[in-house]
């Protein structure tokens, strides 16, 4: 099953490398959050996190598109993907949705961003899969920087998103194939 979150992603063919930078170890908060599998009772909290985080990170997308996707996130993507939830105590603060080794979405509550939750979720997914792919909007420069810091390399770019809108997407991969040399040539998007 291939799913999409927030106008994100369906994997497609891989071509020549692009958008590579040398990564450094990602910084982690001193206390990593607990991460557990998705539960049905998480749905409302995770949809709220998705919507608030998407509204900030994807402020270039039409509000009506995000509103329409909200129902899909709740009814399809969260229950049908391999979803892992970061919790503070018992309160969900972020999540990552996986389709095999493809990250369908990584979202952290806007009021919790910058505290290592996204890093912990990404590290958890990498430990589980050993290889990860994702797509990110080129306009989401904060996410691009985040993924680069975690060792992802852009390998392909397309000019429209899954809705046919003119918002370029960059496919990124970790680890980078050993036959590719890393470069900072495309560090500036």
Residue frames as a rotation matrix with the C-alpha (Angstrom) as fourth column:
UNK 1
0.577 0.816 0.000 0.00
0.816 -0.577 0.000 0.00
0.000 0.000 -1.000 0.00
UNK 2
-0.651 -0.699 0.295 1.27
0.691 -0.707 -0.151 3.46
0.314 0.105 0.944 -0.85
UNK 3
0.445 0.804 -0.394 -0.20
0.894 -0.427 0.137 6.31
-0.058 -0.413 -0.909 1.14
UNK 4
-0.353 -0.509 0.785 0.23
0.510 -0.808 -0.295 10.07
0.785 0.296 0.545 1.17
UNK 5
0.230 0.368 -0.901 0.15
0.936 -0.336 0.102 12.53
-0.265 -0.867 -0.422 4.03
UNK 6
0.367 -0.022 -0.930 -0.20
0.191 -0.977 0.098 16.27
-0.910 -0.213 -0.355 3.56
UNK 7
0.903 -0.002 -0.429 0.24
-0.405 -0.339 -0.849 16.25
-0.144 0.941 -0.307 -0.19
UNK 8
-0.031 -0.977 0.213 3.33
-0.746 0.164 0.646 14.17
-0.665 -0.138 -0.734 0.34
UNK 9
-0.321 -0.944 -0.076 4.58
-0.870 0.262 0.417 11.19
-0.374 0.200 -0.906 -1.30
UNK 10
0.916 0.233 0.328 4.56
-0.121 0.937 -0.327 8.23
-0.384 0.260 0.886 -3.51
UNK 11
-0.021 -0.997 0.078 8.04
-0.130 0.080 0.988 6.86
-0.991 0.011 -0.131 -4.23
UNK 12
0.959 0.233 -0.158 9.18
-0.182 0.083 -0.980 6.97
-0.216 0.969 0.122 -7.83
UNK 13
0.737 -0.670 0.092 12.25
0.603 0.590 -0.537 5.99
0.305 0.452 0.838 -9.83
UNK 14
0.624 -0.619 -0.477 15.68
0.180 -0.481 0.858 7.08
-0.760 -0.621 -0.189 -8.71
UNK 15
0.843 -0.396 0.365 18.05
0.326 -0.165 -0.931 8.95
0.429 0.903 -0.010 -10.99
UNK 16
-0.118 -0.980 0.163 21.26
0.477 -0.200 -0.856 10.89
0.871 -0.023 0.491 -10.48
UNK 17
-0.063 0.048 -0.997 22.03
0.994 -0.087 -0.067 12.30
-0.090 -0.995 -0.042 -7.03
UNK 18
-0.185 -0.019 0.982 21.19
0.259 -0.965 0.030 15.86
0.948 0.260 0.184 -6.15
UNK 19
0.464 0.397 0.792 20.91
-0.503 -0.618 0.605 18.03
0.729 -0.679 -0.087 -3.04
UNK 20
0.569 -0.334 -0.752 23.60
0.631 0.763 0.139 16.17
0.528 -0.553 0.645 -1.12
UNK 21
0.385 -0.560 0.734 25.47
-0.666 -0.719 -0.199 17.60
0.639 -0.412 -0.650 1.80
UNK 22
-0.504 -0.593 -0.628 27.83
0.132 0.666 -0.734 16.02
0.854 -0.453 -0.257 4.25
UNK 23
0.590 0.798 0.122 25.87
-0.058 -0.108 0.992 15.26
0.805 -0.592 -0.017 7.37
UNK 24
-0.656 -0.647 0.389 26.92
-0.496 -0.019 -0.868 15.58
0.569 -0.763 -0.308 10.93
UNK 25
-0.736 0.420 -0.531 25.43
0.628 0.716 -0.304 13.68
0.253 -0.557 -0.791 13.82
UNK 26
-0.009 0.824 0.566 21.97
0.123 -0.561 0.819 14.94
0.992 0.077 -0.097 14.59
UNK 27
-0.844 -0.247 0.477 21.58
-0.382 -0.348 -0.856 16.63
0.377 -0.905 0.199 17.92
UNK 28
-0.134 0.801 -0.584 19.23
0.485 0.567 0.666 14.92
0.864 -0.193 -0.464 20.32
UNK 29
0.364 0.347 0.865 17.49
-0.609 -0.613 0.502 16.35
0.705 -0.710 -0.012 23.31
UNK 30
-0.584 -0.686 0.434 18.89
-0.765 0.287 -0.577 15.17
0.271 -0.669 -0.692 26.62
UNK 31
-0.595 0.431 0.678 15.83
-0.175 0.755 -0.633 13.04
-0.784 -0.495 -0.374 27.25
UNK 32
-0.932 0.241 -0.269 14.34
-0.226 0.192 0.955 11.26
0.282 0.951 -0.124 24.27
UNK 33
-0.144 0.955 0.259 10.55
-0.988 -0.122 -0.099 10.89
-0.063 -0.270 0.961 24.19
UNK 34
-0.435 0.159 0.886 8.88
-0.070 0.975 -0.209 7.52
-0.898 -0.153 -0.413 24.57
UNK 35
-0.459 0.282 -0.842 7.88
-0.888 -0.106 0.448 6.09
0.037 0.953 0.299 21.18
UNK 36
-0.554 0.383 0.739 5.14
-0.058 0.868 -0.493 3.52
-0.830 -0.317 -0.459 20.84
UNK 37
-0.835 0.303 0.459 2.86
0.542 0.314 0.779 2.12
0.092 0.900 -0.427 18.11
UNK 38
-0.732 0.655 0.187 -0.24
-0.535 -0.723 0.436 4.04
0.421 0.219 0.880 17.04
UNK 39
-0.777 0.627 -0.061 -3.46
0.526 0.593 -0.610 3.33
-0.346 -0.506 -0.790 18.92
UNK 40
-0.226 0.784 0.578 -6.97
0.813 -0.175 0.555 4.16
0.536 0.596 -0.598 17.70
UNK 41
0.613 0.505 -0.608 -7.42
0.777 -0.526 0.346 6.52
-0.145 -0.684 -0.715 20.65
UNK 42
-0.341 -0.816 -0.466 -4.47
0.561 -0.575 0.596 8.61
-0.754 -0.059 0.654 19.34
UNK 43
-0.164 0.220 0.961 -6.37
0.985 -0.014 0.172 9.56
0.051 0.975 -0.215 16.19
UNK 44
0.798 0.569 0.195 -7.85
0.564 -0.821 0.091 12.94
0.212 0.038 -0.977 17.21
UNK 45
0.645 -0.620 -0.447 -4.62
0.046 -0.552 0.833 14.15
-0.763 -0.558 -0.327 18.84
UNK 46
-0.342 -0.834 0.433 -2.48
0.526 0.211 0.824 13.10
-0.779 0.509 0.367 15.85
UNK 47
0.129 0.457 0.880 -4.86
0.967 -0.255 -0.010 14.68
0.219 0.852 -0.475 13.34
UNK 48
0.960 0.197 -0.198 -4.62
0.252 -0.916 0.311 17.89
-0.120 -0.348 -0.930 15.35
UNK 49
0.190 -0.966 -0.175 -0.80
0.095 -0.159 0.983 17.68
-0.977 -0.203 0.062 15.36
UNK 50
-0.321 -0.283 0.904 -0.79
0.872 0.284 0.398 16.96
-0.370 0.916 0.156 11.62
UNK 51
0.498 0.633 0.592 -3.09
0.821 -0.564 -0.087 19.90
0.279 0.530 -0.801 10.85
UNK 52
0.920 -0.176 -0.351 -1.26
0.039 -0.848 0.528 22.44
-0.391 -0.500 -0.773 13.03
UNK 53
-0.011 -0.997 0.079 2.19
0.158 0.076 0.984 21.35
-0.987 0.024 0.157 11.84
UNK 54
-0.210 0.001 0.978 1.09
0.954 0.221 0.205 21.22
-0.216 0.975 -0.047 8.19
UNK 55
0.794 0.580 0.185 -0.44
0.603 -0.789 -0.118 24.70
0.077 0.205 -0.976 8.42
UNK 56
0.667 -0.638 -0.384 2.94
-0.230 -0.666 0.709 26.05
-0.708 -0.385 -0.591 9.56
UNK 57
-0.261 -0.889 0.377 5.30
0.094 0.365 0.926 23.97
-0.961 0.277 -0.011 7.39
UNK 58
-0.626 0.119 0.770 3.14
0.770 0.249 0.587 24.05
-0.121 0.961 -0.248 4.27
UNK 59
-0.178 0.566 -0.805 1.74
0.308 -0.745 -0.592 27.57
-0.935 -0.353 -0.042 4.50
UNK 60
-0.744 -0.154 -0.651 1.98
-0.534 -0.450 0.716 27.81
-0.403 0.880 0.253 0.70
UNK 61
-0.878 0.476 0.045 -0.71
0.434 0.756 0.490 25.12
0.199 0.450 -0.870 0.25
UNK 62
-0.410 0.812 0.416 -4.33
-0.403 -0.570 0.716 26.20
0.818 0.126 0.561 -0.09
UNK 63
-0.698 0.189 0.691 -6.21
-0.693 0.065 -0.718 25.96
-0.180 -0.980 0.086 3.22
UNK 64
0.389 0.919 -0.061 -9.03
-0.899 0.364 -0.244 24.07
-0.202 0.150 0.968 1.51
UNK 65
0.217 -0.406 -0.888 -6.56
-0.445 0.768 -0.460 21.37
0.869 0.495 -0.014 0.43
UNK 66
-0.831 -0.546 0.109 -5.37
-0.315 0.299 -0.901 20.89
0.459 -0.783 -0.420 4.00
UNK 67
-0.329 0.797 0.507 -8.97
-0.859 -0.031 -0.510 20.76
-0.391 -0.604 0.695 5.20
UNK 68
0.577 0.547 -0.607 -9.81
-0.773 0.606 -0.188 18.06
0.265 0.577 0.772 2.64
UNK 69
-0.101 -0.722 -0.685 -6.72
-0.285 0.680 -0.675 16.04
0.953 0.127 -0.275 3.56
UNK 70
-0.542 -0.102 0.834 -7.55
-0.829 -0.097 -0.551 16.18
0.137 -0.990 -0.032 7.25
UNK 71
0.494 0.809 0.318 -10.30
-0.819 0.556 -0.142 13.58
-0.292 -0.190 0.937 6.81
UNK 72
0.683 -0.309 -0.662 -7.97
-0.278 0.728 -0.626 11.30
0.676 0.612 0.412 4.81
UNK 73
-0.434 -0.872 0.226 -5.31
-0.527 0.042 -0.849 11.53
0.731 -0.487 -0.477 7.49
UNK 74
-0.329 0.384 0.863 -7.83
-0.914 0.101 -0.394 10.52
-0.238 -0.918 0.318 10.14
UNK 75
0.564 0.777 0.279 -9.65
-0.669 0.628 -0.397 7.76
-0.483 0.038 0.875 8.27
UNK 76
0.956 -0.176 -0.234 -6.96
-0.063 0.658 -0.751 6.28
0.286 0.732 0.618 6.05
UNK 77
0.298 -0.954 0.001 -3.34
-0.282 -0.089 -0.955 7.27
0.912 0.285 -0.295 6.63
UNK 78
-0.190 -0.399 0.897 -3.03
-0.964 -0.099 -0.248 6.99
0.188 -0.911 -0.366 10.40
UNK 79
0.400 0.382 0.833 -4.80
-0.660 0.751 -0.027 3.64
-0.636 -0.539 0.552 10.78
UNK 80
0.985 0.118 0.123 -3.42
-0.002 0.728 -0.686 2.07
-0.171 0.675 0.717 7.57
UNK 81
0.399 -0.916 -0.052 0.28
-0.336 -0.093 -0.937 2.93
0.853 0.391 -0.345 7.79
UNK 82
0.216 -0.459 -0.862 2.90
0.867 0.497 -0.047 1.77
0.450 -0.737 0.505 10.27
UNK 83
0.371 0.041 0.928 2.55
-0.108 -0.990 0.087 4.77
0.922 -0.133 -0.363 12.57
UNK 84
-0.160 -0.518 -0.840 4.80
0.894 0.286 -0.346 5.42
0.419 -0.806 0.417 15.56
UNK 85
0.658 0.543 0.521 3.82
0.218 -0.800 0.559 7.98
0.721 -0.254 -0.645 18.19
UNK 86
-0.616 -0.787 -0.045 6.12
0.381 -0.247 -0.891 10.07
0.690 -0.566 0.452 20.37
UNK 87
0.539 0.838 -0.080 4.54
0.425 -0.189 0.885 10.76
0.727 -0.511 -0.458 23.74
UNK 88
-0.625 -0.538 0.566 5.27
-0.280 -0.522 -0.806 13.04
0.729 -0.662 0.175 26.65
UNK 89
-0.625 0.460 0.631 3.83
-0.576 0.273 -0.770 11.03
-0.526 -0.845 0.095 29.51
UNK 90
-0.327 0.583 0.744 0.65
0.560 0.753 -0.345 9.83
-0.762 0.304 -0.572 27.85
UNK 91
0.534 0.558 -0.636 0.18
-0.073 -0.719 -0.692 12.85
-0.843 0.415 -0.343 25.56
UNK 92
0.354 -0.392 0.849 1.08
0.908 0.361 -0.212 12.42
-0.223 0.846 0.484 21.87
UNK 93
0.362 -0.320 -0.876 3.53
-0.024 -0.942 0.335 15.12
-0.932 -0.100 -0.348 20.73
UNK 94
-0.133 -0.400 -0.907 4.52
-0.937 -0.247 0.247 13.79
-0.322 0.883 -0.342 17.31
UNK 95
0.475 0.279 0.835 4.37
-0.058 0.956 -0.286 10.84
-0.878 0.087 0.471 14.93
UNK 96
-0.531 -0.579 -0.619 5.96
-0.751 -0.017 0.660 9.22
-0.393 0.815 -0.426 11.92
UNK 97
0.590 0.751 0.296 4.05
-0.425 0.601 -0.677 7.18
-0.686 0.273 0.674 9.33
UNK 98
-0.533 -0.843 -0.076 5.92
-0.597 0.311 0.740 4.49
-0.599 0.440 -0.669 7.42
UNK 99
0.806 0.573 -0.149 5.00
-0.507 0.537 -0.674 2.59
-0.306 0.619 0.723 4.27
UNK 100
0.731 -0.676 -0.091 7.71
0.604 0.704 -0.374 -0.07
0.317 0.219 0.923 4.21
UNK 101
-0.143 -0.859 -0.491 10.88
0.943 -0.269 0.195 2.08
-0.300 -0.435 0.849 4.26
UNK 102
-0.465 0.076 0.882 9.12
0.496 -0.803 0.331 5.19
0.733 0.592 0.336 2.90
UNK 103
-0.750 0.211 -0.626 8.27
0.497 -0.444 -0.745 7.98
-0.435 -0.871 0.228 5.33
UNK 104
-0.147 0.806 0.574 4.74
0.885 -0.152 0.440 9.05
0.442 0.573 -0.690 4.48
UNK 105
0.451 0.266 0.852 4.91
-0.034 -0.949 0.315 11.83
0.892 -0.171 -0.418 7.03
UNK 106
-0.320 -0.525 -0.789 6.78
0.890 0.119 -0.440 13.08
0.326 -0.842 0.429 10.09
UNK 107
0.119 0.474 0.872 4.96
0.049 -0.880 0.472 15.65
0.992 -0.013 -0.128 12.18
UNK 108
-0.563 -0.296 -0.772 5.71
0.798 0.048 -0.600 17.19
0.215 -0.954 0.210 15.57
UNK 109
0.546 0.782 -0.302 3.39
0.837 -0.527 0.149 19.49
-0.043 -0.333 -0.942 17.47
UNK 110
0.366 -0.423 0.829 4.49
0.345 -0.766 -0.543 23.07
0.864 0.485 -0.134 16.66
UNK 111
0.702 -0.080 0.708 4.84
-0.594 -0.614 0.520 23.90
0.393 -0.785 -0.478 20.36
UNK 112
0.771 -0.441 0.460 7.23
-0.077 0.652 0.754 20.94
-0.632 -0.617 0.469 20.82
UNK 113
0.858 -0.456 0.238 9.44
0.376 0.242 -0.894 21.39
0.350 0.857 0.379 17.76
UNK 114
0.329 -0.846 0.419 13.17
-0.444 -0.530 -0.722 21.82
0.833 0.051 -0.550 18.28
UNK 115
0.314 -0.157 0.936 13.30
-0.942 0.070 0.328 19.55
-0.117 -0.985 -0.126 21.32
UNK 116
-0.687 -0.723 0.072 14.52
-0.698 0.684 0.209 16.36
-0.200 0.094 -0.975 19.66
UNK 117
0.045 0.788 0.614 11.15
-0.346 0.589 -0.731 14.68
-0.937 -0.179 0.299 19.09
UNK 118
0.813 0.230 -0.535 11.46
-0.565 0.090 -0.820 14.62
-0.141 0.969 0.204 15.30
UNK 119
-0.123 -0.949 -0.291 15.03
-0.917 0.220 -0.333 13.36
0.380 0.226 -0.897 15.59
UNK 120
-0.578 -0.054 0.814 13.95
-0.577 0.733 -0.361 10.57
-0.577 -0.678 -0.454 17.94
UNK 121
0.498 0.828 0.256 11.15
-0.309 0.445 -0.841 9.50
-0.810 0.340 0.477 15.59
UNK 122
0.672 -0.313 -0.672 13.48
-0.709 -0.007 -0.705 9.55
0.216 0.950 -0.226 12.59
UNK 123
-0.449 -0.881 0.148 16.15
-0.878 0.404 -0.255 7.58
0.165 -0.244 -0.956 14.45
UNK 124
-0.216 0.479 0.851 13.53
-0.454 0.722 -0.522 5.05
-0.864 -0.499 0.061 15.55
UNK 125
0.806 0.564 -0.178 12.36
-0.381 0.266 -0.885 4.56
-0.452 0.782 0.430 11.96
UNK 126
0.313 -0.769 -0.557 15.94
-0.847 0.040 -0.531 4.16
0.430 0.638 -0.639 10.71
UNK 127
-0.590 -0.489 0.643 16.68
-0.753 0.621 -0.218 1.54
-0.293 -0.612 -0.734 13.38
UNK 128
0.170 0.760 0.627 13.59
-0.300 0.646 -0.702 -0.37
-0.939 -0.069 0.338 12.28
UNK 129
0.922 0.385 0.021 14.16
-0.057 0.189 -0.980 -0.18
-0.382 0.903 0.196 8.52
UNK 130
0.122 -0.970 0.211 17.89
0.495 0.244 0.834 0.46
-0.860 0.002 0.509 7.94
UNK 131
-0.853 -0.265 0.450 17.02
0.521 -0.386 0.761 2.46
-0.028 0.884 0.467 4.80
UNK 132
-0.026 0.876 -0.482 14.59
0.574 -0.382 -0.724 5.36
-0.818 -0.296 -0.493 4.42
UNK 133
-0.726 -0.025 0.687 13.07
0.616 -0.469 0.633 7.35
0.307 0.883 0.356 1.57
UNK 134
-0.036 0.768 -0.640 10.86
0.678 -0.451 -0.580 10.41
-0.734 -0.455 -0.504 1.76
UNK 135
-0.227 -0.003 0.974 9.62
0.782 -0.597 0.180 13.36
0.580 0.803 0.138 -0.25
UNK 136
-0.113 0.129 -0.985 9.63
0.754 -0.634 -0.170 16.91
-0.646 -0.763 -0.025 1.05
UNK 137
0.846 0.423 0.325 8.40
0.533 -0.672 -0.513 20.17
0.001 0.608 -0.794 -0.44
UNK 138
-0.106 -0.919 0.381 11.32
0.855 -0.279 -0.436 22.23
0.507 0.279 0.815 -1.74
UNK 139
0.051 0.212 0.976 9.69
-0.113 -0.970 0.216 25.28
0.992 -0.121 -0.026 -0.14
UNK 140
0.964 0.266 0.016 9.85
-0.064 0.175 0.983 23.62
0.258 -0.948 0.185 3.28
UNK 141
0.264 -0.962 0.071 13.45
-0.326 -0.158 -0.932 24.69
0.908 0.222 -0.355 3.89
UNK 142
0.044 -0.215 0.976 13.32
-0.999 -0.011 0.042 23.89
0.002 -0.976 -0.216 7.60
UNK 143
0.779 0.291 0.555 12.44
-0.325 0.945 -0.039 20.26
-0.536 -0.150 0.831 6.87
UNK 144
0.831 -0.535 -0.154 15.10
0.012 0.293 -0.956 20.04
0.557 0.792 0.250 4.15
UNK 145
0.005 -0.862 0.506 17.74
-0.726 -0.352 -0.591 21.21
0.688 -0.364 -0.628 6.62
UNK 146
0.283 0.204 0.937 16.46
-0.882 0.438 0.171 18.79
-0.376 -0.875 0.304 9.24
UNK 147
0.963 0.132 0.234 16.69
-0.042 0.934 -0.356 15.80
-0.265 0.333 0.905 6.91
UNK 148
0.559 -0.828 -0.033 20.15
-0.153 -0.064 -0.986 16.82
0.815 0.556 -0.162 5.68
UNK 149
-0.026 -0.561 0.827 21.40
-0.958 -0.222 -0.180 17.02
0.285 -0.798 -0.532 9.26
UNK 150
0.365 0.260 0.894 20.19
-0.616 0.787 0.023 13.45
-0.698 -0.559 0.447 9.64
UNK 151
-0.509 -0.776 0.372 22.21
-0.229 0.539 0.811 12.19
-0.830 0.327 -0.452 6.68
UNK 152
0.404 0.693 0.597 19.56
0.522 0.362 -0.773 12.27
-0.752 0.624 -0.215 3.94
UNK 153
-0.749 -0.609 -0.260 20.55
0.047 -0.440 0.897 13.15
-0.660 0.660 0.359 0.40
UNK 154
0.295 0.839 -0.457 18.22
-0.493 -0.276 -0.825 14.52
-0.818 0.469 0.332 -2.26
UNK 155
-0.542 -0.517 0.663 18.17
0.185 0.696 0.694 12.12
-0.820 0.499 -0.282 -5.19
UNK 156
-0.608 0.399 0.686 15.40
0.758 0.038 0.651 13.38
0.234 0.916 -0.326 -7.42
UNK 157
-0.724 0.408 -0.556 13.21
-0.050 -0.835 -0.548 16.44
-0.688 -0.368 0.625 -7.87
UNK 158
-0.440 0.635 0.635 9.81
0.886 0.193 0.421 16.83
0.145 0.748 -0.648 -9.49
UNK 159
-0.932 -0.081 0.354 8.09
0.126 -0.986 0.105 20.10
0.341 0.142 0.929 -10.30
UNK 160
-0.135 0.938 0.318 4.53
-0.670 -0.323 0.668 19.35
0.730 -0.123 0.673 -9.16
UNK 161
-0.686 -0.050 0.725 3.11
-0.670 0.433 -0.603 17.73
-0.284 -0.900 -0.331 -6.07
UNK 162
-0.899 0.320 0.298 0.68
0.341 0.940 0.019 14.81
-0.275 0.119 -0.954 -5.90
UNK 163
0.077 0.964 -0.256 -2.21
0.490 -0.260 -0.832 17.20
-0.868 -0.061 -0.492 -6.45
UNK 164
0.188 -0.087 0.978 -0.70
0.975 -0.107 -0.197 18.58
0.121 0.990 0.065 -9.67
UNK 165
0.972 0.142 -0.187 0.07
0.184 -0.957 0.226 21.90
-0.147 -0.254 -0.956 -7.96
UNK 166
0.593 -0.773 0.227 3.28
0.141 -0.179 -0.974 23.74
0.793 0.609 0.003 -8.91
UNK 167
0.650 -0.407 0.642 5.09
-0.758 -0.283 0.587 23.01
-0.058 -0.868 -0.493 -5.66
UNK 168
0.138 -0.680 -0.720 8.34
-0.553 0.550 -0.626 21.09
0.822 0.485 -0.300 -6.31
UNK 169
0.909 0.100 0.404 9.09
-0.386 0.565 0.729 18.00
-0.155 -0.819 0.553 -4.24
UNK 170
-0.045 -0.969 -0.243 12.51
-0.888 0.150 -0.434 16.56
0.457 0.196 -0.867 -3.48
UNK 171
0.900 0.207 -0.383 12.93
-0.058 0.929 0.365 12.84
0.432 -0.306 0.849 -2.90
UNK 172
0.086 -0.870 0.486 15.55
-0.945 -0.226 -0.238 12.12
0.317 -0.439 -0.841 -0.25
UNK 173
0.726 0.054 -0.686 17.22
-0.022 0.998 0.056 8.91
0.687 -0.025 0.726 0.83
UNK 174
0.047 -0.737 0.674 19.29
-0.994 -0.099 -0.039 7.58
0.096 -0.668 -0.738 3.72
UNK 175
0.070 -0.922 -0.380 21.76
0.184 -0.362 0.914 6.02
-0.980 -0.134 0.144 3.52
UNK 176
0.462 -0.059 -0.885 23.11
-0.793 -0.475 -0.382 7.46
-0.398 0.878 -0.266 0.32
UNK 177
0.991 -0.132 0.037 24.16
0.134 0.876 -0.464 4.73
0.029 0.464 0.885 -2.15
UNK 178
0.467 -0.879 -0.102 27.86
0.252 0.022 0.968 4.01
-0.848 -0.477 0.231 -1.61
UNK 179
-0.073 -0.495 0.866 28.56
0.980 0.128 0.155 4.56
-0.188 0.859 0.476 -5.31
UNK 180
0.616 0.337 0.713 27.50
0.496 -0.868 -0.018 8.23
0.613 0.364 -0.701 -4.99
UNK 181
-0.594 -0.779 -0.198 29.82
0.709 -0.392 -0.587 10.91
0.380 -0.489 0.785 -3.72
UNK 182
0.388 0.691 -0.610 28.36
0.880 -0.474 0.023 13.36
-0.273 -0.546 -0.792 -1.28
UNK 183
-0.580 -0.510 0.635 28.52
0.698 -0.713 0.065 16.97
0.420 0.481 0.769 -2.28
UNK 184
-0.281 0.507 -0.815 27.34
0.594 -0.575 -0.563 20.32
-0.754 -0.642 -0.139 -1.02
UNK 185
-0.930 -0.150 0.336 26.76
0.367 -0.425 0.827 21.51
0.019 0.893 0.450 -4.59
UNK 186
-0.322 0.903 0.284 23.01
0.261 -0.203 0.944 21.73
0.910 0.377 -0.170 -4.06
UNK 187
-0.662 0.009 -0.750 23.05
0.748 0.069 -0.660 22.86
0.045 -0.998 -0.052 -0.44
UNK 188
-0.723 0.443 -0.530 21.14
-0.212 -0.873 -0.440 26.03
-0.658 -0.206 0.725 -1.33
UNK 189
-0.407 0.668 0.622 17.68
0.838 0.544 -0.035 25.36
-0.362 0.507 -0.782 -2.76
